[in-house]
């Protein structure tokens, strides 16, 4: 014999929030899908850091964008400028030789 509960609950509908992914969430997804971008940025940053104390992540980014524009048929705008500050932090944290290469500011969006 199976006991059956007859509950009358007044349950409101579940509402999923309409939220865009944050810049950080989009960066994480982009980085996971394109790990080669980080490797190339590290290579460019080391090349610049060998000649200068500070490295401009934007300069490396634009150089990478330039190389993609010259060598591929794709759209170079796929390298979103919103990700540069996160790459600077990622590279500085992952590469001890580049730890002091980038000047960073406090992130406005977490």
Secondary structure, DSSP 4 states (H G I P E B T S, - for coil): ----------PPPP-----PPPHHHHHHHHHHH-HHHHHHHHHHHHHHHTT-SS--HHHHHHHHHHHHHHH-SS-GGGS-GGGHHHHHHHHHHH-GGGTTT------S--
